[in-house]
């Protein structure tokens, strides 16, 4: 059984969905409370008695909203049996007397107005010393709920019958047109609104706007009826005119409402007011001193003429705005009819001149600064001309050297076993300065690179050498790296016994080969893939191939990932031999990239092949009908130091590799490399048996 909701002050039973944690009497401070009702036996509470919460001739039904000054309720007028909106002040406010006077002023101001787009006032009165007034109940939501960066979307919006435009921007113009006519009607009756904003415009279920909340209204034919102190600010900062934000109450006229209409149109076109700030003081400063951003910078679909209408309303000087709200409505009507508007856009020079008039001292200082900068710039350009000419010559020479080097890489890379590039050559690609004269140590960085890729990987390896040089320099080790790029692991392994002062990226099979030859190597780092020091792959086939195990591969076509790599060639060969499948048993053997193998197996061009495990996982998650015949694993590549590299340089190199986090450098070495860790040499102990078994694959 649900607990019965009771008022937190008087204990009265509350009806469901009514008024929150206090009864209406306590919430608005009426001072009278109905007798507490007993706890009901059923799960749901019965409705309150019709007269339980009365304010004079009115019975409060539910709370509609809370504004800056008061609370608005839906109420029923007993004598006339009609629904109304009833507004009362917030209870227990220290400025209750000032607010009561403002509330009476709102009722007095709006009661004299009878316009289809202004909410009508029915009655003003007091109940137990608490002022209130009642007004027409409009079923709908505030305009602020319909704003979006693309314009205003109203489900039942009604455009003028002669409108030749449609869409959210036309709806915004139509809404403001009707509100502008309502404001003009109020101005003709001597009343300013002074708090025009989307929150004070209610859109009914038919899409028609209704202006409400004259709580800040000022009667034009009276002298300061609200008795606000000199310089005090009333209204909503985001939508108020500059003269109103500056507290210049004597300057406030109908032009202030026209500015607020323009700010409301700006919000309808862009989804935000002309100015936004973190603090009140900053917001006031922006409204008074800054020009609003052009609406088209926030919504590129805004028509230039509609933006001009909006910005004319937002002029800082009241005299530059529309002469009346009716003139604004007329321009909006012309825009909706696709007729020429009267407003003219403010050009850049006009905005600059107006800013100079507003800030003469700052404008003078700016002009002096510009003159000083012009003189300084002229002198600097004279000095710069010679330096520019020298730099152009240097860049042309560097470009010519880069072109020659690239031609050499293209010429030698595919046909030679080893491509040698000096640190000076690499610097042409990386644009980093190379200082061989200040170097104490020169090392070779060696790696196997596919023969068709040297021109692509040289810049990446160049960035790696630049990183290592900088890291070692911080440890007082001055070193330069030359690049040695090999076309195959066999070529790299063959050079290892004679290698002197090398830093080598060694594939597991290369490392195992070097250990068998007792080549002196000092491992400094092991590569990580997704945080793991291992490489994973798989032998796959299509589910419709009829292959259910490795033994079924006999007399079928098969593709290896990479004939030179441990994971792509050595490990799968050992796995096939263990299953009794040899080269002579396969109908066709090819070597190609993992992507090509995967595509060929998916389309049935190949019966089976070796691919990366990450690609298999993606395909299986996507529902591709593949079958994994065997998972493949091997330890990842090692970075090792060979020859007589000094111990301090070796230690510094290990620290530099372990600290490497730059994803661009890592991906340049290997697209799936995520980091490096201390070597786990135990991972390589079983490789000797794997290599020996793999050698049996090709035997007749």
GIKA-V806020 format. One line per field, one symbol per residue. ss: DSSP state (@ for helix, = for strand, . for the rest). psi: psi as a letter, one per 40 degrees, with the letter a starting at -180 (. if undefined). burial: + if it has 24 or more other C-alpha atoms within 12 Angstrom, else -. Layout:
ss=???
psi=???
burial=???
This chain:
ss=.....=......=..........@@@@@.........................==..=========...========....========......@@@@@@@@@@@@@@@@......=..=======..=======...===@@@@==..==...............@@@@@@@@@@@@@@@@@@@@@..==.....@@@====....===......==.................@@@..@@@@...@@@..@@@@@@@@@@@@@@@@@.........@@@@@@@@@@.....@@@......@@@@@@@@@@....@@@....@@@@@@@@@@@@...........@@@@@@@@@@@.@@@@@@@@@@@@@@@@@@@@@@@@@@@@@@@@@@@@@@@@@@@@@@@@@@@@@.....====.@@@@@@@@.....@@@..========.....@@@@@@@@@@@@@@@@@@@@@....========..@@@@@@@@.....=====.@@@@@@@@@....=========..=.=========.......@@@@...====.....@@@@@@@@@@@@@....@@@..====..@@@@@@@@@@....=====@@@@@@@@@....==========..=====....@@@@@@@@@@@@....@@@@@@@.....===...@@@@..@@@@@@@@@@@@..
psi=hiihhihedeeihiihfheaeiiddddefdeiiihhiihididiiiiiidedgigbeihhdihdihaddahhihihhddefihihhhiihifidfddddddddddddddddehgieehhihdiiaihfehiiiiihhhhaiiddeeiieeahhhdfhhiideheiaidddddddddddddddddddddefhidefhideehhhaeeehihhagfdeihhdeihgeefiiheihiahddeiiddddeegddehaddddddddddddddddeeiidhiididdddddddddiiiihddedheehiddddddddddeidhdeeaididdddddddddddefihidihihidddddddddddgdddddddddddddddddddddddddddddddddddddddddddddddddddddddeidhhhhidddddddeeiihgddehdhhihhiihhideedededddddddddddddddddffhhiihihhhieiddddddeddehhfihhhhidddddddddefhhighdihihhfehfiiiaihiiideeeheiddeehfiiihidheeiddeddddddddddefhideeidhhihiidddddddddeedidiihiidddddddddeehgihhdhihiiiiiihihiafhiddddddddddddehehdddddddhdeheaiiiigddeededddddddddedei.
burial=---++++--+-++++--++--+++++++++--++--+-------+--+---+++++++++++++---++++++++++-----+++++++++-------+++++++++++++++-+-+++++++++-+--+++++++++--++++-+++++++++--+++-----+++++++++++++++++++++++-+-++++++++++++++--++++++++++++++-----+------++++++++++++++--+--+++++++++++++++++++++++++------++++++++++-+++-++--+++++++++++++++++--++++++++++++++++----+-+--+--------+------------------------------------------+---+--++--+--++---++++++++++++++---+------+++++++++++-+++-++++++++++++++++----+++++++++++++++++-+++-+-+++++++++++++++---+++++++++++--+++++++++++--+-+-++-+++-++++++++++++++++++++++---+++-++--++++++++++++++-+-++++++++-++--+------++++++++++++++++++-+---++++++-+++-+----++-+++-++++++++++--+--++-++-+++-+---
